[in-house]
Amino acid sequence: MGRRPVLATIRGPPMDHELPAQSQRASTGRLDELRHLLALGGPIALVQIGQTSLNFVDVCFLGHFDAAGLPAMALGSTLCWAACVFCMGTLNGLDPLLSQAVGAQDRHAVPRLLWRGAVLAFLLALPAMAVLLPTATWLELLGQKPELIPGAATYARINTLGFLPFLWVMVLRALLSAHSRLRPQVLTIVVGNLANVVLDWAWIHGHLGFPAMGVAGAAWATVVVRWAMFAALLALSWQDLAPHLRAFGDATVRKAALALQPLGRLLRLGAPIGAQYALEMGVFALTAVLIGQFDQVAGDSAGGPRLGGHQIALQLASLTFMAPLGLSMAASVRVGWAVGRGDATSARRTVGVALLAGAAVMGAFMAVFLTVPHLLAAAMTGDLAIAAWAIALIPVAGVFQIGDGLQVVAIGCLRGIGDVRSPMVINVAGFWLLGLPLGCWLAYPWGRGAGPVGLWWGLAIGLFAVALLLLWMVHVRFATATARLASE
């Protein structure tokens, strides 16, 4: 699956900003590799947790606002992620190119890749924003509860104003992570989360002289925080970014950065990642829509308890997912560095250690989800009906923690060598051909009639299938040495 990467021939003198030796050098053994991964992946995971915490805080505040706020936000947020997730994945095509360029000490490629990423982010954000303008129409066609549609549409339309800074932050993070510059990212996400808590408190519930705006307040808080985080990351990392940004003043660099052929090559490399993200997110988005239809059929008097419970369980699973995602991104960078150096042994060592670490971390989260679902639900909502459905779904989310951790770490390892197509194909097989059909059979009366819980069990089984297939693909792809990707 996937074509063998093309060996790049462009190589320049050492980079202006040398990487810390402890980050780029090959490890001496598994324990040393684990230290390298945690040193790089820990801050990255913290940044990813902080990014997810923005939505987590929205859920907590809206869960204690009214019966309709959380389900409406769940619908609006689901459509926003569905529209934006392809853009996010496509920009991740920068990761192997940047890390391999750094590993090969190719300083000329870095500013060109940075500017290409910024241009591609802008071009991707526009259609993603446009597709959400008729959100109310989409929700009506999807059979959602009429009383939830206005709030969900408002949340989605406002949220689109934050798409562009969100994607630009991704581009900056790719560059900074490839250079092991993590402090600016951590500081930015900490400041962003503190600001989000204050703005949610003020704008959702109505404090500091502001009216209570509910769902709209949560959306505006997200938009303001995303623009503020982009500005903060630029400011905090200016010393590292300035040489690459100033390089755009050179006509030669500018022409190379904006050339259509290499921009198209970046798009072709990133598009399978975007498709893989969209396929995975699409399963969860469709699950949310189906659960919303269960609420509509049940005719509950207020809100959408099943959809609210689904959002709580999903938000908790998304939060814990950030830990192995940090390991995945660190593994991708370290594998990329090893490939850039031509060191296949180090690449394989990174893979083994990262997979074991991912499974161990998610095993701990699984224990929490299985033992105290009621405490987790109570922390996120005061609505008893929503809490009851969350308590039913959280243990299922606990069961798939290890599979979730293994699959995302495996994807990061494959991405480090430039294999971006295998995860896309495997996602189709595991989620769409197995997990979703099985979940529908378990959920609907023509099958087992288990309702939303059945849909979630289908997702869990599909996720484990994806994890097993990806582990097999990792074994196959890392059995031989891999050449560096071409960026020009």
C-alpha positions as CSV (number, residue, x, y, z in Angstrom):
1,M,0.0,0.0,0.0
2,G,1.4,3.4,-1.0
3,R,4.3,4.1,-3.3
4,R,7.9,3.9,-2.0
5,P,9.2,7.4,-1.1
6,V,11.4,9.2,-3.6
7,L,15.0,9.9,-2.5
8,A,15.6,13.7,-2.3
9,T,18.7,15.0,-3.8
10,I,18.6,18.6,-2.5
11,R,20.8,19.1,0.5
12,G,22.3,22.2,1.9
13,P,24.7,23.2,4.7
14,P,23.8,22.8,8.4
15,M,20.8,24.6,9.6
16,D,21.1,28.0,11.2
17,H,19.4,26.8,14.3
18,E,21.0,23.5,15.4
19,L,18.8,21.1,17.3
20,P,19.7,20.2,20.8
21,A,21.9,17.1,20.7
22,Q,19.7,15.2,23.1
23,S,16.7,15.6,20.8
24,Q,18.2,14.7,17.4
25,R,20.8,12.1,18.3
26,A,20.1,8.4,18.0
27,S,19.2,6.6,21.3
28,T,21.6,4.0,22.8
29,G,18.8,1.6,23.9
30,R,15.1,1.2,24.7
31,L,15.2,3.1,28.0
32,D,17.2,5.9,26.4
33,E,14.7,6.0,23.5
34,L,11.8,6.2,26.0
35,R,13.4,9.2,27.6
36,H,13.8,10.9,24.2
37,L,10.2,10.2,23.3
38,L,8.8,11.4,26.6
39,A,11.0,14.6,26.5
40,L,9.6,15.4,23.0
41,G,6.2,13.8,23.2
42,G,5.3,15.0,26.7
43,P,5.1,18.7,25.8
44,I,3.5,17.9,22.5
45,A,0.8,15.9,24.3
46,L,0.3,18.7,26.8
47,V,-0.3,21.1,23.8
48,Q,-2.7,18.6,22.3
49,I,-4.5,18.2,25.6
50,G,-4.7,21.9,25.9
51,Q,-6.2,22.2,22.4
52,T,-8.9,19.6,23.2
53,S,-9.5,21.3,26.6
54,L,-10.9,24.2,24.8
55,N,-13.9,22.1,23.8
56,F,-13.8,20.2,27.1
57,V,-14.4,23.5,29.0
58,D,-17.2,24.4,26.6
59,V,-18.9,21.1,27.4
60,C,-18.5,21.6,31.1
61,F,-19.9,25.1,31.1
62,L,-22.8,24.3,28.7
63,G,-23.5,21.0,30.6
64,H,-24.5,23.2,33.6
65,F,-26.3,25.9,31.5
66,D,-29.5,24.3,30.3
67,A,-30.9,21.1,28.8
68,A,-30.5,22.2,25.2
69,G,-27.1,23.9,25.3
70,L,-24.9,20.8,25.4
71,P,-26.7,18.8,22.7
72,A,-26.9,21.9,20.4
73,M,-23.1,22.4,20.9
74,A,-22.5,18.7,20.2
75,L,-24.2,19.0,16.8
76,G,-22.5,22.3,15.8
77,S,-19.1,21.1,17.0
78,T,-19.5,17.8,15.1
79,L,-20.2,19.6,11.8
80,C,-17.3,22.0,12.5
81,W,-14.8,19.2,13.0
82,A,-16.2,17.3,10.0
83,A,-15.6,20.3,7.8
84,C,-12.2,21.2,9.2
85,V,-10.7,17.8,9.8
86,F,-9.6,17.2,6.1
87,C,-7.7,20.5,6.3
88,M,-6.0,19.5,9.5
89,G,-4.9,16.1,8.2
90,T,-3.7,17.6,4.9
91,L,-1.4,20.0,6.7
92,N,0.1,17.1,8.6
93,G,1.9,16.3,5.4
94,L,4.4,18.9,6.5
95,D,5.5,16.7,9.5
96,P,7.6,14.1,7.7
97,L,8.9,16.6,5.2
98,L,10.1,19.0,7.9
99,S,11.5,16.3,10.3
100,Q,13.3,14.5,7.5
101,A,14.7,17.9,6.2
102,V,16.0,18.6,9.7
103,G,17.5,15.1,10.1
104,A,19.3,15.6,6.8
105,Q,20.5,19.1,7.8
106,D,18.7,20.6,4.7
107,R,18.3,24.2,5.8
108,H,17.1,25.4,2.4
109,A,13.9,23.3,2.5
110,V,12.6,24.6,5.8
111,P,11.4,28.2,4.9
112,R,9.9,27.0,1.6
113,L,7.9,24.3,3.5
114,L,6.8,26.8,6.1
115,W,5.4,29.2,3.5
116,R,3.8,26.5,1.4
117,G,2.0,25.3,4.5
118,A,0.7,28.7,5.3
119,V,-0.6,29.2,1.7
120,L,-2.2,25.7,1.7
121,A,-3.9,26.4,5.1
122,F,-5.5,29.5,3.6
123,L,-6.7,27.8,0.5
124,L,-8.1,24.9,2.5
125,A,-9.9,27.1,5.1
126,L,-12.1,29.0,2.6
127,P,-14.2,26.0,1.3
128,A,-14.3,24.5,4.9
129,M,-15.9,27.8,6.1
130,A,-18.2,28.1,3.1
131,V,-19.7,24.6,3.5
132,L,-21.0,25.4,7.0
133,L,-22.9,28.5,6.0
134,P,-26.1,26.5,5.4
135,T,-25.7,24.5,8.7
136,A,-29.4,24.7,9.6
137,T,-30.3,23.1,6.3
138,W,-27.8,20.3,6.8
139,L,-29.2,19.5,10.2
140,E,-32.8,19.6,9.0
141,L,-31.9,17.1,6.2
142,L,-30.2,14.9,8.8
143,G,-33.4,14.7,10.9
144,Q,-32.2,16.4,14.0
145,K,-34.5,17.8,16.7
146,P,-35.9,21.2,15.5
147,E,-35.4,22.9,18.9
148,L,-31.6,22.2,18.7
149,I,-31.0,23.4,15.2
150,P,-30.9,27.2,15.8
151,G,-28.3,26.9,18.5
152,A,-26.2,24.3,16.6
153,A,-26.2,26.4,13.4
154,T,-25.2,29.5,15.4
155,Y,-22.3,27.7,17.0
156,A,-21.1,26.3,13.7
157,R,-21.3,29.5,11.7
158,I,-19.5,31.5,14.4
159,N,-16.9,28.8,14.9
160,T,-15.8,29.0,11.2
161,L,-14.2,32.4,11.9
162,G,-11.6,30.6,13.9
163,F,-10.6,28.0,11.2
164,L,-7.8,30.0,9.6
165,P,-5.8,30.8,12.8
166,F,-6.3,27.2,14.0
167,L,-4.7,25.9,10.8
168,W,-1.9,28.5,10.8
169,V,-1.1,27.4,14.4
170,M,-0.8,23.8,13.1
171,V,1.7,25.0,10.5
172,L,3.8,26.8,13.1
173,R,3.7,23.8,15.4
174,A,4.9,21.5,12.7
175,L,8.0,23.7,12.2
176,L,8.6,24.2,15.9
177,S,8.2,20.5,16.7
178,A,10.6,19.5,13.9
179,H,13.2,21.7,15.5
180,S,12.3,20.5,19.0
181,R,11.2,24.0,20.1
182,L,8.3,23.1,22.5
183,R,8.3,25.8,25.1
184,P,6.5,28.5,23.0
185,Q,3.8,25.9,22.2
186,V,3.2,25.0,25.8
187,L,3.1,28.6,27.0
188,T,0.6,29.4,24.2
189,I,-1.8,26.6,25.0
190,V,-1.7,27.4,28.8
191,V,-2.5,31.1,28.1
192,G,-5.2,30.1,25.6
193,N,-6.9,27.7,28.0
194,L,-6.9,30.3,30.9
195,A,-8.5,32.8,28.5
196,N,-11.0,30.3,27.3
197,V,-12.2,29.5,30.9
198,V,-12.7,33.2,31.7
199,L,-14.5,33.9,28.4
200,D,-16.7,30.9,28.7
201,W,-17.6,31.9,32.3
202,A,-18.4,35.4,31.2
203,W,-20.1,34.8,27.9
204,I,-22.0,31.5,28.4
205,H,-23.4,32.3,31.9
206,G,-23.3,36.1,31.7
207,H,-20.8,37.6,34.1
208,L,-18.6,40.7,34.1
209,G,-21.4,42.7,32.7
210,F,-22.0,40.5,29.6
211,P,-25.3,38.9,28.8
212,A,-25.7,35.1,29.0
213,M,-25.2,34.0,25.4
214,G,-25.1,30.2,26.0
215,V,-24.0,28.3,22.9
216,A,-23.2,31.5,21.0
217,G,-20.9,32.6,23.9
218,A,-19.0,29.3,23.7
219,A,-18.5,29.8,20.0
220,W,-17.3,33.4,20.3
221,A,-14.9,32.4,23.1
222,T,-13.4,29.7,20.8
223,V,-12.9,32.1,17.9
224,V,-11.3,34.8,20.1
225,V,-9.0,32.3,21.8
226,R,-7.8,30.8,18.5
227,W,-6.8,34.2,17.0
228,A,-5.1,35.1,20.3
229,M,-3.2,31.8,20.3
230,F,-2.0,32.4,16.8
231,A,-0.7,35.8,17.8
232,A,0.8,34.5,21.0
233,L,2.7,31.6,19.2
234,L,4.1,34.0,16.7
235,A,5.3,36.3,19.4
236,L,6.7,33.6,21.7
237,S,8.5,31.8,18.9
238,W,9.7,34.8,17.0
239,Q,13.4,34.1,17.5
240,D,13.0,30.7,15.9
241,L,10.5,31.7,13.2
242,A,12.0,35.1,12.2
243,P,14.8,33.7,9.9
244,H,12.4,31.5,8.0
245,L,9.8,34.3,7.8
246,R,12.4,36.8,6.6
247,A,13.6,34.4,4.0
248,F,10.4,35.0,2.1
249,G,11.8,38.4,1.2
250,D,14.3,36.6,-1.0
251,A,12.8,36.4,-4.5
252,T,14.4,33.0,-5.1
253,V,12.9,31.5,-1.9
254,R,9.5,33.2,-2.6
255,K,9.3,31.8,-6.1
256,A,10.3,28.3,-4.9
257,A,7.8,28.4,-2.0
258,L,4.9,29.5,-4.1
259,A,5.6,27.3,-7.1
260,L,2.6,25.2,-8.1
261,Q,4.3,21.9,-8.6
262,P,5.8,21.6,-5.1
263,L,2.6,23.0,-3.6
264,G,0.7,20.3,-5.4
265,R,3.2,17.7,-4.2
266,L,2.6,18.8,-0.6
267,L,-1.2,18.6,-1.2
268,R,-0.8,15.1,-2.7
269,L,1.3,13.9,0.3
270,G,-1.1,15.5,2.8
271,A,-4.4,14.6,1.1
272,P,-4.4,10.9,2.1
273,I,-3.8,12.0,5.8
274,G,-6.7,14.4,5.4
275,A,-8.8,11.6,4.0
276,Q,-7.8,9.3,6.8
277,Y,-8.7,12.0,9.4
278,A,-12.0,12.7,7.5
279,L,-12.9,9.0,7.4
280,E,-12.3,8.5,11.1
281,M,-14.0,11.7,12.1
282,G,-16.8,10.9,9.7
283,V,-17.6,7.7,11.5
284,F,-17.9,9.6,14.8
285,A,-19.8,12.5,13.2
286,L,-22.3,10.1,11.6
287,T,-22.7,8.3,15.0
288,A,-23.6,11.7,16.5
289,V,-26.2,12.3,13.8
290,L,-27.7,8.8,14.3
291,I,-27.8,9.3,18.1
292,G,-29.5,12.7,17.5
293,Q,-32.1,10.8,15.4
294,F,-32.7,8.5,18.4
295,D,-33.5,11.6,20.5
296,Q,-35.8,12.9,17.8
297,V,-37.7,9.6,17.7
298,A,-37.9,9.3,21.5
299,G,-39.5,12.8,21.6
300,D,-37.9,13.9,24.9
301,S,-39.5,17.0,26.2
302,A,-36.3,19.0,26.5
303,G,-32.9,18.9,24.8
304,G,-31.3,15.7,23.6
305,P,-30.1,13.5,26.5
306,R,-28.6,10.7,24.3
307,L,-26.7,13.2,22.2
308,G,-25.5,15.1,25.3
309,G,-24.3,11.8,26.9
310,H,-22.6,10.9,23.6
311,Q,-20.8,14.3,23.6
312,I,-19.5,13.8,27.2
313,A,-18.2,10.3,26.5
314,L,-16.6,11.5,23.2
315,Q,-15.1,14.5,24.9
316,L,-13.5,12.4,27.6
317,A,-12.2,9.9,25.0
318,S,-10.8,12.8,22.9
319,L,-9.0,14.2,26.0
320,T,-7.3,11.0,26.8
321,F,-6.5,10.4,23.1
322,M,-4.2,13.4,23.2
323,A,-1.6,11.5,25.3
324,P,-0.9,8.8,22.7
325,L,-1.3,11.4,20.0
326,G,1.6,13.3,21.6
327,L,3.7,10.1,21.5
328,S,2.6,9.5,17.9
329,M,3.7,13.0,16.8
330,A,7.0,12.6,18.7
331,A,7.5,9.1,17.1
332,S,6.8,10.7,13.7
333,V,9.5,13.3,14.3
334,R,12.1,10.9,15.6
335,V,11.4,8.4,12.8
336,G,11.8,11.3,10.4
337,W,15.1,12.4,11.9
338,A,16.3,8.8,11.7
339,V,15.3,8.5,8.0
340,G,17.0,11.8,7.3
341,R,20.2,10.4,8.8
342,G,19.7,7.0,7.0
343,D,19.5,5.2,10.4
344,A,17.0,2.4,10.0
345,T,17.9,0.7,13.3
346,S,17.0,3.8,15.3
347,A,13.7,4.2,13.4
348,R,12.7,0.6,14.3
349,R,13.7,1.2,18.0
350,T,11.5,4.3,18.1
351,V,8.5,2.3,16.7
352,G,8.7,-0.4,19.3
353,V,9.2,1.9,22.3
354,A,6.4,4.3,21.2
355,L,3.9,1.4,20.7
356,L,4.5,0.0,24.2
357,A,4.4,3.4,25.8
358,G,1.1,4.2,24.0
359,A,-0.5,1.0,25.2
360,A,0.6,1.5,28.8
361,V,-0.7,5.1,29.0
362,M,-4.1,4.1,27.6
363,G,-4.3,1.1,29.9
364,A,-4.3,3.5,32.8
365,F,-7.0,5.6,31.3
366,M,-9.1,2.5,30.6
367,A,-9.1,1.7,34.3
368,V,-10.4,5.1,35.1
369,F,-13.2,5.0,32.6
370,L,-14.3,1.6,33.7
371,T,-14.3,2.3,37.4
372,V,-15.7,5.8,37.9
373,P,-17.9,6.7,35.0
374,H,-20.5,8.3,37.3
375,L,-17.9,10.7,38.7
376,L,-16.7,11.7,35.3
377,A,-20.3,12.4,34.1
378,A,-21.2,14.4,37.2
379,A,-18.2,16.7,36.7
380,M,-19.5,17.6,33.2
381,T,-23.2,18.0,33.5
382,G,-25.9,18.6,36.1
383,D,-28.7,17.2,33.9
384,L,-29.6,13.7,35.2
385,A,-30.9,12.4,31.9
386,I,-27.7,13.4,30.0
387,A,-25.6,12.0,32.9
388,A,-27.4,8.7,32.7
389,W,-26.5,8.3,29.0
390,A,-23.0,9.4,29.6
391,I,-22.6,6.8,32.3
392,A,-23.8,4.1,29.9
393,L,-21.3,5.2,27.2
394,I,-18.1,6.0,29.1
395,P,-17.2,2.4,29.9
396,V,-17.4,1.5,26.2
397,A,-15.0,4.4,25.6
398,G,-12.8,2.8,28.3
399,V,-12.7,-0.5,26.5
400,F,-11.4,1.0,23.3
401,Q,-8.6,3.1,24.9
402,I,-5.8,0.7,24.2
403,G,-6.9,0.1,20.6
404,D,-7.1,3.9,20.2
405,G,-3.6,4.4,21.6
406,L,-2.0,1.7,19.4
407,Q,-3.6,2.8,16.2
408,V,-2.6,6.5,16.6
409,V,1.0,5.7,17.5
410,A,1.2,3.3,14.6
411,I,-0.1,6.0,12.2
412,G,2.6,8.4,13.5
413,C,5.4,5.9,12.9
414,L,4.1,5.3,9.4
415,R,3.9,9.0,8.7
416,G,7.5,9.4,9.8
417,I,8.6,7.3,6.8
418,G,6.1,9.0,4.5
419,D,3.5,6.2,4.4
420,V,0.3,8.2,4.4
421,R,-1.9,6.0,2.3
422,S,-2.0,2.8,4.3
423,P,-3.8,4.4,7.3
424,M,-6.5,5.8,4.9
425,V,-7.2,2.4,3.4
426,I,-7.2,0.6,6.8
427,N,-9.6,3.2,8.1
428,V,-12.1,2.4,5.4
429,A,-11.9,-1.3,6.2
430,G,-12.0,-1.1,9.9
431,F,-14.5,1.7,10.6
432,W,-16.7,1.9,7.5
433,L,-16.8,-1.7,6.4
434,L,-16.8,-3.3,9.9
435,G,-17.4,-0.9,12.8
436,L,-20.3,1.2,11.5
437,P,-22.4,-1.6,9.9
438,L,-21.9,-3.7,13.1
439,G,-22.8,-0.8,15.3
440,C,-26.0,-0.2,13.4
441,W,-26.9,-3.8,13.7
442,L,-26.3,-3.7,17.4
443,A,-28.2,-0.4,17.8
444,Y,-31.4,-0.6,15.7
445,P,-34.5,-2.7,16.4
446,W,-33.9,-4.8,13.2
447,G,-30.7,-6.0,15.0
448,R,-30.0,-6.2,18.7
449,G,-31.9,-2.9,19.6
450,A,-29.2,-1.6,22.0
451,G,-29.5,2.0,20.8
452,P,-26.6,4.4,21.2
453,V,-24.6,1.9,23.3
454,G,-24.7,-0.5,20.3
455,L,-23.3,2.2,18.0
456,W,-20.5,2.7,20.4
457,W,-19.7,-1.0,20.6
458,G,-19.5,-1.0,16.8
459,L,-17.0,1.8,17.0
460,A,-14.9,0.0,19.6
461,I,-14.7,-3.2,17.5
462,G,-13.9,-1.3,14.4
463,L,-11.2,0.6,16.2
464,F,-9.5,-2.6,17.4
465,A,-9.6,-3.9,13.8
466,V,-7.9,-0.7,12.6
467,A,-5.2,-1.0,15.3
468,L,-4.4,-4.6,14.4
469,L,-4.1,-3.9,10.7
470,L,-1.9,-0.9,11.3
471,L,0.4,-2.9,13.5
472,W,0.8,-5.4,10.7
473,M,1.5,-2.6,8.3
474,V,4.1,-1.1,10.6
475,H,5.8,-4.5,10.8
476,V,5.9,-4.8,7.0
477,R,7.1,-1.2,6.3
478,F,9.8,-1.1,8.8
479,A,11.3,-4.4,7.8
480,T,13.4,-2.6,5.2
481,A,15.2,0.8,5.1
482,T,13.3,3.7,3.8
483,A,14.5,6.6,1.7
484,R,13.9,10.3,2.4
485,L,10.8,12.0,0.8
486,A,11.4,14.6,-1.8
487,S,10.1,18.1,-0.9
488,E,10.8,19.8,-4.3
